[in-house]
Amino acid sequence: MPKDFQFNLNSGFFSPRISLQGKSPSFYFYGLSLSKEFKIKHEHLKGVTVRAYVDNPLTKDREFRNKNTTDIFYSETVFNNRMRRFGISFSLRLGEMKAQIKKTQRGITNDDNMGGGQGSGQTTGQGGGQGG
Protein backbone atom coordinates (compact mmCIF):
# COMPACT_ATOMS: atom_id res chain seq x y z
CA MET A 1 0.00 0.00 0.00
CA PRO A 2 1.11 3.57 -0.46
CA LYS A 3 2.70 5.25 2.53
CA ASP A 4 0.56 5.32 5.69
CA PHE A 5 -2.49 3.70 4.08
CA GLN A 6 -4.10 0.66 5.62
CA PHE A 7 -6.18 -1.93 3.75
CA ASN A 8 -8.66 -4.09 5.67
CA LEU A 9 -10.73 -7.09 4.66
CA ASN A 10 -13.44 -8.62 6.81
CA SER A 11 -15.96 -11.39 6.39
CA GLY A 12 -18.31 -13.54 8.40
CA PHE A 13 -20.99 -16.18 8.27
CA PHE A 14 -24.24 -16.57 10.17
CA SER A 15 -25.47 -20.16 10.34
CA PRO A 16 -29.19 -20.92 10.33
CA ARG A 17 -30.99 -20.26 13.60
CA ILE A 18 -33.13 -23.24 14.49
CA SER A 19 -36.33 -22.86 16.52
CA LEU A 20 -39.07 -25.28 17.56
CA GLN A 21 -41.15 -24.39 14.51
CA GLY A 22 -38.57 -23.93 11.78
CA LYS A 23 -35.30 -22.23 10.96
CA SER A 24 -34.01 -18.95 9.61
CA PRO A 25 -31.67 -18.82 6.62
CA SER A 26 -27.89 -18.69 6.80
CA PHE A 27 -25.94 -15.91 5.12
CA TYR A 28 -22.42 -14.55 4.72
CA PHE A 29 -21.03 -11.03 4.44
CA TYR A 30 -17.74 -9.40 3.49
CA GLY A 31 -16.27 -5.95 3.31
CA LEU A 32 -13.24 -3.95 2.25
CA SER A 33 -11.90 -0.69 3.58
CA LEU A 34 -9.02 1.67 2.99
CA SER A 35 -7.94 4.09 5.71
CA LYS A 36 -5.33 6.75 6.30
CA GLU A 37 -4.37 8.47 9.53
CA PHE A 38 -3.38 12.13 9.51
CA LYS A 39 -1.21 13.39 12.37
CA ILE A 40 -2.15 16.82 13.65
CA LYS A 41 -0.01 19.13 15.75
CA HIS A 42 -2.53 20.43 18.23
CA GLU A 43 -2.63 20.45 22.03
CA HIS A 44 -5.74 18.26 22.38
CA LEU A 45 -6.27 16.74 18.93
CA LYS A 46 -3.70 14.05 18.15
CA GLY A 47 -4.91 12.57 14.88
CA VAL A 48 -7.70 12.08 12.37
CA THR A 49 -8.38 8.83 10.54
CA VAL A 50 -10.37 8.85 7.31
CA ARG A 51 -11.79 5.53 6.16
CA ALA A 52 -13.60 4.64 2.92
CA TYR A 53 -15.43 1.32 2.93
CA VAL A 54 -17.65 -0.95 0.87
CA ASP A 55 -19.65 -3.85 2.26
CA ASN A 56 -20.81 -6.69 -0.02
CA PRO A 57 -19.85 -4.92 -3.29
CA LEU A 58 -20.95 -7.87 -5.45
CA THR A 59 -24.28 -8.47 -3.68
CA LYS A 60 -26.90 -5.72 -4.08
CA ASP A 61 -29.83 -7.38 -2.26
CA ARG A 62 -30.35 -10.66 -0.47
CA GLU A 63 -33.66 -12.45 -0.04
CA PHE A 64 -34.31 -14.01 3.35
CA ARG A 65 -36.98 -16.68 3.63
CA ASN A 66 -38.12 -17.95 7.03
CA LYS A 67 -40.49 -20.93 7.22
CA ASN A 68 -42.39 -22.06 10.31
CA THR A 69 -44.38 -25.27 10.22
CA THR A 70 -46.44 -27.15 12.76
CA ASP A 71 -49.23 -29.73 12.52
CA ILE A 72 -51.86 -27.00 12.34
CA PHE A 73 -50.30 -24.11 10.43
CA TYR A 74 -47.69 -23.09 7.89
CA SER A 75 -46.10 -19.65 7.88
CA GLU A 76 -43.54 -18.25 5.48
CA THR A 77 -41.93 -14.82 5.75
CA VAL A 78 -39.94 -13.39 2.85
CA PHE A 79 -38.03 -10.13 2.98
CA ASN A 80 -35.24 -8.47 1.03
CA ASN A 81 -32.35 -6.79 2.71
CA ARG A 82 -30.01 -4.30 1.06
CA MET A 83 -26.53 -5.78 1.42
CA ARG A 84 -24.32 -3.40 -0.59
CA ARG A 85 -23.14 -0.32 1.31
CA PHE A 86 -20.60 2.39 0.61
CA GLY A 87 -19.41 4.99 3.04
CA ILE A 88 -16.79 7.27 4.49
CA SER A 89 -16.05 7.57 8.19
CA PHE A 90 -13.95 9.97 10.23
CA SER A 91 -12.53 9.32 13.67
CA LEU A 92 -10.64 11.65 15.98
CA ARG A 93 -8.02 10.77 18.55
CA LEU A 94 -8.19 13.21 21.44
CA GLY A 95 -5.37 13.63 23.94
CA GLU A 96 -3.60 10.92 25.87
CA MET A 97 -4.15 9.25 29.21
CA LYS A 98 -1.78 10.75 31.74
CA ALA A 99 -2.65 8.54 34.69
CA GLN A 100 -1.36 5.02 34.93
CA ILE A 101 -3.99 2.31 35.15
CA LYS A 102 -3.40 0.31 38.30
CA LYS A 103 -3.61 -3.45 38.11
CA THR A 104 -6.02 -5.13 40.47
CA GLN A 105 -4.19 -6.96 43.22
CA ARG A 106 -5.02 -10.63 43.13
CA GLY A 107 -5.34 -12.80 46.17
CA ILE A 108 -7.42 -13.03 49.29
CA THR A 109 -6.72 -10.96 52.37
CA ASN A 110 -8.48 -12.34 55.41
CA ASP A 111 -8.56 -9.44 57.83
CA ASP A 112 -11.68 -10.32 59.81
CA ASN A 113 -11.18 -11.02 63.50
CA MET A 114 -12.92 -14.19 64.63
CA GLY A 115 -11.88 -13.89 68.27
CA GLY A 116 -10.21 -16.56 70.33
CA GLY A 117 -6.90 -15.76 68.70
CA GLN A 118 -3.79 -14.70 70.50
CA GLY A 119 -4.33 -11.54 72.46
CA SER A 120 -7.13 -10.23 70.34
CA GLY A 121 -9.15 -9.11 73.34
CA GLN A 122 -12.30 -9.03 71.23
CA THR A 123 -15.18 -11.42 71.01
CA THR A 124 -17.70 -11.87 68.30
CA GLY A 125 -21.31 -12.88 68.56
CA GLN A 126 -24.44 -11.49 70.17
CA GLY A 127 -25.71 -11.69 73.74
CA GLY A 128 -25.32 -14.74 75.95
CA GLY A 129 -22.78 -13.33 78.34
CA GLN A 130 -21.72 -14.95 81.63
CA GLY A 131 -23.79 -14.71 84.69
CA GLY A 132 -26.59 -16.21 86.39
Rosetta constraint file for C-alpha pairs under 8 A:
AtomPair CA 1 CA 5 HARMONIC 6.05 0.50
AtomPair CA 1 CA 6 HARMONIC 6.99 0.50
AtomPair CA 1 CA 7 HARMONIC 7.48 0.50
AtomPair CA 4 CA 36 HARMONIC 6.09 0.50
AtomPair CA 4 CA 37 HARMONIC 7.00 0.50
AtomPair CA 5 CA 34 HARMONIC 6.92 0.50
AtomPair CA 5 CA 35 HARMONIC 5.70 0.50
AtomPair CA 5 CA 36 HARMONIC 4.72 0.50
AtomPair CA 5 CA 37 HARMONIC 7.48 0.50
AtomPair CA 6 CA 34 HARMONIC 5.67 0.50
AtomPair CA 6 CA 35 HARMONIC 5.16 0.50
AtomPair CA 6 CA 36 HARMONIC 6.26 0.50
AtomPair CA 7 CA 32 HARMONIC 7.49 0.50
AtomPair CA 7 CA 33 HARMONIC 5.85 0.50
AtomPair CA 7 CA 34 HARMONIC 4.65 0.50
AtomPair CA 7 CA 35 HARMONIC 6.57 0.50
AtomPair CA 8 CA 32 HARMONIC 5.71 0.50
AtomPair CA 8 CA 33 HARMONIC 5.13 0.50
AtomPair CA 8 CA 34 HARMONIC 6.36 0.50
AtomPair CA 9 CA 30 HARMONIC 7.47 0.50
AtomPair CA 9 CA 31 HARMONIC 5.81 0.50
AtomPair CA 9 CA 32 HARMONIC 4.68 0.50
AtomPair CA 9 CA 33 HARMONIC 6.59 0.50
AtomPair CA 10 CA 30 HARMONIC 5.49 0.50
AtomPair CA 10 CA 31 HARMONIC 5.23 0.50
AtomPair CA 10 CA 32 HARMONIC 6.53 0.50
AtomPair CA 11 CA 28 HARMONIC 7.38 0.50
AtomPair CA 11 CA 29 HARMONIC 5.44 0.50
AtomPair CA 11 CA 30 HARMONIC 3.94 0.50
AtomPair CA 11 CA 31 HARMONIC 6.26 0.50
AtomPair CA 12 CA 28 HARMONIC 5.61 0.50
AtomPair CA 12 CA 29 HARMONIC 5.41 0.50
AtomPair CA 12 CA 30 HARMONIC 6.44 0.50
AtomPair CA 13 CA 26 HARMONIC 7.48 0.50
AtomPair CA 13 CA 27 HARMONIC 5.87 0.50
AtomPair CA 13 CA 28 HARMONIC 4.16 0.50
AtomPair CA 13 CA 29 HARMONIC 6.42 0.50
AtomPair CA 14 CA 26 HARMONIC 5.40 0.50
AtomPair CA 14 CA 27 HARMONIC 5.37 0.50
AtomPair CA 14 CA 28 HARMONIC 6.10 0.50
AtomPair CA 15 CA 25 HARMONIC 7.36 0.50
AtomPair CA 15 CA 26 HARMONIC 4.53 0.50
AtomPair CA 15 CA 27 HARMONIC 6.75 0.50
AtomPair CA 16 CA 23 HARMONIC 6.28 0.50
AtomPair CA 16 CA 24 HARMONIC 5.26 0.50
AtomPair CA 16 CA 25 HARMONIC 4.93 0.50
AtomPair CA 16 CA 26 HARMONIC 4.37 0.50
AtomPair CA 16 CA 27 HARMONIC 7.93 0.50
AtomPair CA 17 CA 23 HARMONIC 5.42 0.50
AtomPair CA 17 CA 24 HARMONIC 5.17 0.50
AtomPair CA 17 CA 25 HARMONIC 7.15 0.50
AtomPair CA 17 CA 26 HARMONIC 7.63 0.50
AtomPair CA 18 CA 22 HARMONIC 6.12 0.50
AtomPair CA 18 CA 23 HARMONIC 4.27 0.50
AtomPair CA 18 CA 24 HARMONIC 6.56 0.50
AtomPair CA 19 CA 23 HARMONIC 5.69 0.50
AtomPair CA 21 CA 68 HARMONIC 4.96 0.50
AtomPair CA 21 CA 69 HARMONIC 5.44 0.50
AtomPair CA 21 CA 70 HARMONIC 6.22 0.50
AtomPair CA 22 CA 66 HARMONIC 7.65 0.50
AtomPair CA 22 CA 67 HARMONIC 5.78 0.50
AtomPair CA 22 CA 68 HARMONIC 4.50 0.50
AtomPair CA 22 CA 69 HARMONIC 6.16 0.50
AtomPair CA 23 CA 66 HARMONIC 6.46 0.50
AtomPair CA 23 CA 67 HARMONIC 6.53 0.50
AtomPair CA 23 CA 68 HARMONIC 7.12 0.50
AtomPair CA 24 CA 64 HARMONIC 7.98 0.50
AtomPair CA 24 CA 65 HARMONIC 7.05 0.50
AtomPair CA 24 CA 66 HARMONIC 4.95 0.50
AtomPair CA 24 CA 67 HARMONIC 7.19 0.50
AtomPair CA 25 CA 64 HARMONIC 6.39 0.50
AtomPair CA 25 CA 65 HARMONIC 6.46 0.50
AtomPair CA 25 CA 66 HARMONIC 6.52 0.50
AtomPair CA 29 CA 55 HARMONIC 7.63 0.50
AtomPair CA 29 CA 56 HARMONIC 6.23 0.50
AtomPair CA 30 CA 55 HARMONIC 5.99 0.50
AtomPair CA 30 CA 56 HARMONIC 5.39 0.50
AtomPair CA 31 CA 53 HARMONIC 7.32 0.50
AtomPair CA 31 CA 54 HARMONIC 5.74 0.50
AtomPair CA 31 CA 55 HARMONIC 4.12 0.50
AtomPair CA 31 CA 56 HARMONIC 5.68 0.50
AtomPair CA 31 CA 57 HARMONIC 7.58 0.50
AtomPair CA 32 CA 53 HARMONIC 5.75 0.50
AtomPair CA 32 CA 54 HARMONIC 5.51 0.50
AtomPair CA 32 CA 55 HARMONIC 6.42 0.50
AtomPair CA 33 CA 51 HARMONIC 6.73 0.50
AtomPair CA 33 CA 52 HARMONIC 5.63 0.50
AtomPair CA 33 CA 53 HARMONIC 4.12 0.50
AtomPair CA 33 CA 54 HARMONIC 6.36 0.50
AtomPair CA 34 CA 51 HARMONIC 5.71 0.50
AtomPair CA 34 CA 52 HARMONIC 5.45 0.50
AtomPair CA 34 CA 53 HARMONIC 6.42 0.50
AtomPair CA 35 CA 49 HARMONIC 6.78 0.50
AtomPair CA 35 CA 50 HARMONIC 5.58 0.50
AtomPair CA 35 CA 51 HARMONIC 4.13 0.50
AtomPair CA 35 CA 52 HARMONIC 6.33 0.50
AtomPair CA 36 CA 49 HARMONIC 5.62 0.50
AtomPair CA 36 CA 50 HARMONIC 5.55 0.50
AtomPair CA 36 CA 51 HARMONIC 6.57 0.50
AtomPair CA 37 CA 47 HARMONIC 6.76 0.50
AtomPair CA 37 CA 48 HARMONIC 5.67 0.50
AtomPair CA 37 CA 49 HARMONIC 4.15 0.50
AtomPair CA 37 CA 50 HARMONIC 6.41 0.50
AtomPair CA 38 CA 47 HARMONIC 5.60 0.50
AtomPair CA 38 CA 48 HARMONIC 5.18 0.50
AtomPair CA 38 CA 49 HARMONIC 6.08 0.50
AtomPair CA 39 CA 46 HARMONIC 6.33 0.50
AtomPair CA 39 CA 47 HARMONIC 4.54 0.50
AtomPair CA 39 CA 48 HARMONIC 6.61 0.50
AtomPair CA 40 CA 45 HARMONIC 6.70 0.50
AtomPair CA 40 CA 46 HARMONIC 5.51 0.50
AtomPair CA 40 CA 47 HARMONIC 5.22 0.50
AtomPair CA 40 CA 48 HARMONIC 7.41 0.50
AtomPair CA 41 CA 45 HARMONIC 7.42 0.50
AtomPair CA 41 CA 46 HARMONIC 6.72 0.50
AtomPair CA 42 CA 46 HARMONIC 6.48 0.50
AtomPair CA 43 CA 95 HARMONIC 7.60 0.50
AtomPair CA 44 CA 94 HARMONIC 5.69 0.50
AtomPair CA 44 CA 95 HARMONIC 4.91 0.50
AtomPair CA 45 CA 92 HARMONIC 7.33 0.50
AtomPair CA 45 CA 93 HARMONIC 6.24 0.50
AtomPair CA 45 CA 94 HARMONIC 4.74 0.50
AtomPair CA 45 CA 95 HARMONIC 5.97 0.50
AtomPair CA 46 CA 92 HARMONIC 7.66 0.50
AtomPair CA 46 CA 93 HARMONIC 5.45 0.50
AtomPair CA 46 CA 94 HARMONIC 5.63 0.50
AtomPair CA 46 CA 95 HARMONIC 6.05 0.50
AtomPair CA 47 CA 92 HARMONIC 5.91 0.50
AtomPair CA 47 CA 93 HARMONIC 5.14 0.50
AtomPair CA 47 CA 94 HARMONIC 7.37 0.50
AtomPair CA 48 CA 90 HARMONIC 6.94 0.50
AtomPair CA 48 CA 91 HARMONIC 5.72 0.50
AtomPair CA 48 CA 92 HARMONIC 4.68 0.50
AtomPair CA 48 CA 93 HARMONIC 6.33 0.50
AtomPair CA 49 CA 90 HARMONIC 5.69 0.50
AtomPair CA 49 CA 91 HARMONIC 5.22 0.50
AtomPair CA 49 CA 92 HARMONIC 6.53 0.50
AtomPair CA 50 CA 88 HARMONIC 7.18 0.50
AtomPair CA 50 CA 89 HARMONIC 5.89 0.50
AtomPair CA 50 CA 90 HARMONIC 4.76 0.50
AtomPair CA 50 CA 91 HARMONIC 6.73 0.50
AtomPair CA 51 CA 88 HARMONIC 5.55 0.50
AtomPair CA 51 CA 89 HARMONIC 5.15 0.50
AtomPair CA 51 CA 90 HARMONIC 6.41 0.50
AtomPair CA 52 CA 86 HARMONIC 7.71 0.50
AtomPair CA 52 CA 87 HARMONIC 5.82 0.50
AtomPair CA 52 CA 88 HARMONIC 4.42 0.50
AtomPair CA 52 CA 89 HARMONIC 6.52 0.50
AtomPair CA 53 CA 86 HARMONIC 5.77 0.50
AtomPair CA 53 CA 87 HARMONIC 5.42 0.50
AtomPair CA 53 CA 88 HARMONIC 6.30 0.50
AtomPair CA 54 CA 84 HARMONIC 7.26 0.50
AtomPair CA 54 CA 85 HARMONIC 5.55 0.50
AtomPair CA 54 CA 86 HARMONIC 4.46 0.50
AtomPair CA 54 CA 87 HARMONIC 6.57 0.50
AtomPair CA 55 CA 83 HARMONIC 7.19 0.50
AtomPair CA 55 CA 84 HARMONIC 5.49 0.50
AtomPair CA 55 CA 85 HARMONIC 5.05 0.50
AtomPair CA 55 CA 86 HARMONIC 6.53 0.50
AtomPair CA 56 CA 60 HARMONIC 7.38 0.50
AtomPair CA 56 CA 83 HARMONIC 5.97 0.50
AtomPair CA 56 CA 84 HARMONIC 4.85 0.50
AtomPair CA 56 CA 85 HARMONIC 6.91 0.50
AtomPair CA 57 CA 84 HARMONIC 5.44 0.50
AtomPair CA 57 CA 85 HARMONIC 7.29 0.50
AtomPair CA 58 CA 84 HARMONIC 7.42 0.50
AtomPair CA 59 CA 83 HARMONIC 6.18 0.50
AtomPair CA 59 CA 84 HARMONIC 5.93 0.50
AtomPair CA 60 CA 82 HARMONIC 6.18 0.50
AtomPair CA 60 CA 83 HARMONIC 5.51 0.50
AtomPair CA 60 CA 84 HARMONIC 4.92 0.50
AtomPair CA 61 CA 80 HARMONIC 6.43 0.50
AtomPair CA 61 CA 81 HARMONIC 5.60 0.50
AtomPair CA 61 CA 82 HARMONIC 4.53 0.50
AtomPair CA 61 CA 83 HARMONIC 5.19 0.50
AtomPair CA 61 CA 84 HARMONIC 7.00 0.50
AtomPair CA 62 CA 80 HARMONIC 5.57 0.50
AtomPair CA 62 CA 81 HARMONIC 5.39 0.50
AtomPair CA 62 CA 82 HARMONIC 6.55 0.50
AtomPair CA 62 CA 83 HARMONIC 6.48 0.50
AtomPair CA 63 CA 78 HARMONIC 6.98 0.50
AtomPair CA 63 CA 79 HARMONIC 5.80 0.50
AtomPair CA 63 CA 80 HARMONIC 4.41 0.50
AtomPair CA 63 CA 81 HARMONIC 6.43 0.50
AtomPair CA 64 CA 78 HARMONIC 5.68 0.50
AtomPair CA 64 CA 79 HARMONIC 5.39 0.50
AtomPair CA 64 CA 80 HARMONIC 6.08 0.50
AtomPair CA 64 CA 81 HARMONIC 7.51 0.50
AtomPair CA 65 CA 76 HARMONIC 6.99 0.50
AtomPair CA 65 CA 77 HARMONIC 5.69 0.50
AtomPair CA 65 CA 78 HARMONIC 4.49 0.50
AtomPair CA 65 CA 79 HARMONIC 6.66 0.50
AtomPair CA 66 CA 76 HARMONIC 5.64 0.50
AtomPair CA 66 CA 77 HARMONIC 5.09 0.50
AtomPair CA 66 CA 78 HARMONIC 6.44 0.50
AtomPair CA 67 CA 74 HARMONIC 7.55 0.50
AtomPair CA 67 CA 75 HARMONIC 5.79 0.50
AtomPair CA 67 CA 76 HARMONIC 4.41 0.50
AtomPair CA 67 CA 77 HARMONIC 6.44 0.50
AtomPair CA 68 CA 74 HARMONIC 5.92 0.50
AtomPair CA 68 CA 75 HARMONIC 5.05 0.50
AtomPair CA 68 CA 76 HARMONIC 6.26 0.50
AtomPair CA 69 CA 73 HARMONIC 6.04 0.50
AtomPair CA 69 CA 74 HARMONIC 4.60 0.50
AtomPair CA 69 CA 75 HARMONIC 6.33 0.50
AtomPair CA 70 CA 74 HARMONIC 6.47 0.50
AtomPair CA 113 CA 120 HARMONIC 7.99 0.50
AtomPair CA 114 CA 123 HARMONIC 7.31 0.50
AtomPair CA 114 CA 124 HARMONIC 6.46 0.50
AtomPair CA 115 CA 120 HARMONIC 6.35 0.50
AtomPair CA 115 CA 121 HARMONIC 7.49 0.50
AtomPair CA 115 CA 122 HARMONIC 5.71 0.50
AtomPair CA 115 CA 123 HARMONIC 4.95 0.50
AtomPair CA 115 CA 124 HARMONIC 6.16 0.50
AtomPair CA 116 CA 120 HARMONIC 7.03 0.50
AtomPair CA 116 CA 122 HARMONIC 7.86 0.50
AtomPair CA 116 CA 123 HARMONIC 7.19 0.50
